[in-house]
Amino acid sequence: MRASRFFISTLKEAPSDAEIVSHKLMMRAGMIKRLGSGIYTYMPLGLRVIRKVEAIVREEMNKAGAIELLMPLVQPAELWQETGRWDKMGPELMRVKDRHGRDFAIQPTSEEVITDVVRSEIKSYRQLPLNFYHIQTKFRDERRPRFGLMRGREFTMKDAYSFDRDVAGMQVSYQAMFDAYVKIFTRFGLQFRAVAADNGAIGGTGSHEFHVIASTGEDALVYCPTSDYAANMEAAEALPLLVGRAAAAEALAKTATPGKTKCESVAEFLGLPLARTVKSIALTVEKESEGEVTKENWLLLLRGDHELNEVKVSKVAGLSNFRFASEAEILEAYGSVPGYLGPVATKQPVNVVADRTVANMADFVCGANEEGFHYTGVNWGRDLQEPVVADLRNVVEGDASPDGKGVLAIERGIEVGHVFQLGTAYSAAMNATYLDEKGQPAPLQMGCYGIGVTRILGAAIEQNFDDKGIVWPDAIAPFELVLCPMGYDRSELVKLETDRLYAELQAAGVDVIVDDRGLRPGAMFADWELVGVPHRVVIGERGLKEGNLEYQGRRDAEATAVPAAEMVSFITGKLGTPGK
Amino acid sequence: MRASRFFISTLKEAPSDAEIVSHKLMMRAGMIKRLGSGIYTYMPLGLRVIRKVEAIVREEMNKAGAIELLMPLVQPAELWQETGRWDKMGPELMRVKDRHGRDFAIQPTSEEVITDVVRSEIKSYRQLPLNFYHIQTKFRDERRPRFGLMRGREFTMKDAYSFDRDVAGMQVSYQAMFDAYVKIFTRFGLQFRAVAADNGAIGGTGSHEFHVIASTGEDALVYCPTSDYAANMEAAEALPLLVGRAAAAEALAKTATPGKTKCESVAEFLGLPLARTVKSIALTVEKESEGEVTKENWLLLLRGDHELNEVKVSKVAGLSNFRFASEAEILEAYGSVPGYLGPVATKQPVNVVADRTVANMADFVCGANEEGFHYTGVNWGRDLQEPVVADLRNVVEGDASPDGKGVLAIERGIEVGHVFQLGTAYSAAMNATYLDEKGQPAPLQMGCYGIGVTRILGAAIEQNFDDKGIVWPDAIAPFELVLCPMGYDRSELVKLETDRLYAELQAAGVDVIVDDRGLRPGAMFADWELVGVPHRVVIGERGLKEGNLEYQGRRDAEATAVPAAEMVSFITGKLGTPGK
């Protein structure tokens, strides 16, 4: 490619609505252009990156036996009503009526459509397993689109769907996709981590998220550096910090703690470690029976230095649709304003659930259900009933790994892929069956597998940038190499050498762009550093007189002189990227 | 590709709603699957064809200097309001509201968005010319979607947009696109014709349509076999059939023609040739002036054997928004029921426009404005005023070519591409300007260029099929070649030879599929003939014992024995398609 025939348009300043670095850099590098909230035009440079990401995804999906098709964007509401998602999805699902008033969804994913395709195509177990995928535009009407491509409304996703006879088969398909994802993210040249994830509302039997590691990531990833254990924060199991419970040593005492509504301030006021305090979180669960709604009071107990994990809470029996209690409800159940709640002597009956660590505490501090007072020296069995015990908290760095093979570490990540064992959630709702060996209909076992194609761009930048701009990994860079001739239009020597090198590099399969725009060196270098092309060769008269060109990698502090005659093999050596 | 790892699903019968052959064959071959009215899933076989079409389009667009980007599907209404298309487009434009109630269009094309991109990016004449394109899903809410991919609602289109400083520059860009289209359609291996087209409502200065020739095509294409002249029926100029007007030989006479309301029946009744009759077509034009609507009566005169061309009518001065007169309006203006109208002695004043041929007629027959009567022996200048003369009719086979180089022929075509000189229609409405050499703002001169990617599939089939199924041209076939082993799972000899040949063909770059599904020969052959793979090699034990394989082209009546050792070069020789 010649830059004079391409479209390059860089900016000194990012627009003011760009909050995070990848958004700023993509706007400044002219990779994307905002059309509306969460809706972007992919400019020529950005599209080149997308196409490289798509090509790698496609190759590895095909190698893993998945078959590409293309499902429509505009999908009839009837299919979405079959699974109930038409109602469940809320305003995130973009809905549209055609000229006859019929309802359609603009696809956010395509479970319904693929299940409809498969239920009409698959008759027999002999046709299984099958895995279909497409790479297609998606739309989600996010409440607050932001962060450029990280949380856009219109985006590109690869979504694959596997169909198997039984759970064992589904797990084989799932593992094949998991392995393909590892290859895909490795080929991208990104640092990533696969973590076990919660299956969420869909149910099913297993799921993993793939995250690009970045300190700016929205998600906390939990892993054990000395074992294979890895999970996202929602799914990471927290073991009890106290292995056994100490015997009670103190007497129960009501202590004035005026104005101290937080564990931190109570501990400080009482001169106790924070780890001696327990925080009480009041929940309400509404139950409907014979048309009448009744409320249950629940109290969760966490050690003062711990954080609640709401996903774990929702899995406690009886709490699947909990909500936090209102101030009025708290007053009614506990007889106290919030800040002084506790499990001892509540006004109304309360279901108490203690985190595993709290269940093993002794002589702890909690609210006295009276404004301005806490109990100290609280002990299970003596001062209150033994509680229901559950894992309720987020893990923290240094927690024991649930596999017993070390301690946990935490890093930040950006979710770019998700593999999911769906089981029969969709096939049962849509009556998608096959005939088994005995000729009996059985529901298809499904898996679904997504990669956020356009999101990869943002995530790759969040992981790879410096103060000059983006630093693309070779495999997904818009160009692998830029040739920067010093005086292409002035020096015959430079022009000849540039053209020769350009032709030879192209013949060697290098994705190279020549900057023949006639910019001054400073502006030219700044453009390509901002755009993030990973390799640069400068062709100058001075060097050429000694037979040399200058090579500089995007992360190199200095340029290296390389004999002109060796440059092509030097570059192809540099580009020997893994998996290519 | 191995058929056992691919998805092939053919049908014996086409669904009843498939009206035309391409729709029937694509459904039967399992290339597309209907999701809703005019909305299809592209199944794996169909998607392969689409990808090949896209790749050829992309390569030639890039070679012609166009730059690929990707514009959003969901586009803010504000841009569409700037050009007035939000109101003008009617229900064909699919409109959608987001969660905040803001209006969006699902793109049918992207003139507004690209003009918005360019007006913010282009400052100076130095940045011009530019040509951007994308290949993207489009949606048009057709009133009556039908014919499979020929008139779908969701479809894929390549749309390109050029931006130039002046008309001369735009014409250069236009010619480059025209030339690229010729290369693209040639590479597809389709018979096609580029015809001059009418510019329609947008105005502008020129346009051509590219049609795939097919006897089932919706459009009539006019061309001169002995010159370069070619136009669609709307745009093809009709010269006067009578070069000079004969002198009047008959007297004007009112003649009873009871019940004869058509030229054909009048001519038969009077024993005259149809070419002596003139048909009168009454129009009404409403004009608003100072809030008052007045009606004008217009009468168009065509020779009895000719057809009206409404596009030509709309270009006659005063007739840009004509409509056909109602029966009441006719009675009021002419004093007669329809079927007996004529230009002589009308009840109210009427503007008469005669087709070029009618203007040169003498002693002709026309209605007498009295039920059951016609005039015969009518002559211009004597019996009525000389008329306004215009080209009002469709050309017919044998008409003189407007370039004076032969006579016209007519064939049927399917429109698959359109190039269009837009001029400043969009740039003026959206204030998209650049600064010229003097620093003065000037509007950008635009062109737009479309190719209906998915429509190509339907058109290619309408041109290339037989009673067994589709016959794809090599360049866009889902696979170039199918290997049909006779007993792949039973004969070690056949398996070894099949695997060897498959590996060698792949290494030679042939897009080959092996049918390893274990079907019987008849079913296997029928599948691939229906799917339309253009080349087939049968590997059988009997032939192999003599060192031979059987080759058969999709249009060949018989198979040919080819020595196994020569098959790879035989096939690569066959695939030496033009432009590849």
HADDOCK unambig.tbl for C-alpha pairs under 7 A between the chains (distance, minus, plus):
assign (segid A and resid 5 and name CA) (segid B and resid 65 and name CA) 6.74 0.50 0.50
assign (segid A and resid 6 and name CA) (segid B and resid 67 and name CA) 6.58 0.50 0.50
assign (segid A and resid 36 and name CA) (segid B and resid 76 and name CA) 6.75 0.50 0.50
assign (segid A and resid 39 and name CA) (segid B and resid 72 and name CA) 6.78 0.50 0.50
assign (segid A and resid 40 and name CA) (segid B and resid 72 and name CA) 6.44 0.50 0.50
assign (segid A and resid 41 and name CA) (segid B and resid 70 and name CA) 5.79 0.50 0.50
assign (segid A and resid 41 and name CA) (segid B and resid 71 and name CA) 4.54 0.50 0.50
assign (segid A and resid 41 and name CA) (segid B and resid 72 and name CA) 5.78 0.50 0.50
assign (segid A and resid 42 and name CA) (segid B and resid 69 and name CA) 5.78 0.50 0.50
assign (segid A and resid 42 and name CA) (segid B and resid 70 and name CA) 5.03 0.50 0.50
assign (segid A and resid 42 and name CA) (segid B and resid 71 and name CA) 6.38 0.50 0.50
assign (segid A and resid 43 and name CA) (segid B and resid 69 and name CA) 4.98 0.50 0.50
assign (segid A and resid 43 and name CA) (segid B and resid 70 and name CA) 6.62 0.50 0.50
assign (segid A and resid 44 and name CA) (segid B and resid 67 and name CA) 6.79 0.50 0.50
assign (segid A and resid 44 and name CA) (segid B and resid 68 and name CA) 5.71 0.50 0.50
assign (segid A and resid 44 and name CA) (segid B and resid 69 and name CA) 4.62 0.50 0.50
assign (segid A and resid 47 and name CA) (segid B and resid 69 and name CA) 5.91 0.50 0.50
assign (segid A and resid 47 and name CA) (segid B and resid 70 and name CA) 6.78 0.50 0.50
assign (segid A and resid 65 and name CA) (segid B and resid 5 and name CA) 6.71 0.50 0.50
assign (segid A and resid 67 and name CA) (segid B and resid 6 and name CA) 6.55 0.50 0.50
assign (segid A and resid 67 and name CA) (segid B and resid 44 and name CA) 6.78 0.50 0.50
assign (segid A and resid 68 and name CA) (segid B and resid 44 and name CA) 5.71 0.50 0.50
assign (segid A and resid 69 and name CA) (segid B and resid 42 and name CA) 5.78 0.50 0.50
assign (segid A and resid 69 and name CA) (segid B and resid 43 and name CA) 4.98 0.50 0.50
assign (segid A and resid 69 and name CA) (segid B and resid 44 and name CA) 4.61 0.50 0.50
assign (segid A and resid 69 and name CA) (segid B and resid 47 and name CA) 5.90 0.50 0.50
assign (segid A and resid 70 and name CA) (segid B and resid 41 and name CA) 5.78 0.50 0.50
assign (segid A and resid 70 and name CA) (segid B and resid 42 and name CA) 5.02 0.50 0.50
assign (segid A and resid 70 and name CA) (segid B and resid 43 and name CA) 6.61 0.50 0.50
assign (segid A and resid 70 and name CA) (segid B and resid 47 and name CA) 6.79 0.50 0.50
assign (segid A and resid 71 and name CA) (segid B and resid 41 and name CA) 4.54 0.50 0.50
assign (segid A and resid 71 and name CA) (segid B and resid 42 and name CA) 6.37 0.50 0.50
assign (segid A and resid 72 and name CA) (segid B and resid 39 and name CA) 6.80 0.50 0.50
assign (segid A and resid 72 and name CA) (segid B and resid 40 and name CA) 6.45 0.50 0.50
assign (segid A and resid 72 and name CA) (segid B and resid 41 and name CA) 5.78 0.50 0.50
assign (segid A and resid 76 and name CA) (segid B and resid 36 and name CA) 6.74 0.50 0.50
assign (segid A and resid 91 and name CA) (segid B and resid 99 and name CA) 5.93 0.50 0.50
assign (segid A and resid 94 and name CA) (segid B and resid 98 and name CA) 6.75 0.50 0.50
assign (segid A and resid 96 and name CA) (segid B and resid 96 and name CA) 5.34 0.50 0.50
assign (segid A and resid 98 and name CA) (segid B and resid 94 and name CA) 6.75 0.50 0.50
assign (segid A and resid 98 and name CA) (segid B and resid 141 and name CA) 6.76 0.50 0.50
assign (segid A and resid 99 and name CA) (segid B and resid 91 and name CA) 5.93 0.50 0.50
assign (segid A and resid 99 and name CA) (segid B and resid 141 and name CA) 6.82 0.50 0.50
assign (segid A and resid 141 and name CA) (segid B and resid 98 and name CA) 6.77 0.50 0.50
assign (segid A and resid 141 and name CA) (segid B and resid 99 and name CA) 6.82 0.50 0.50
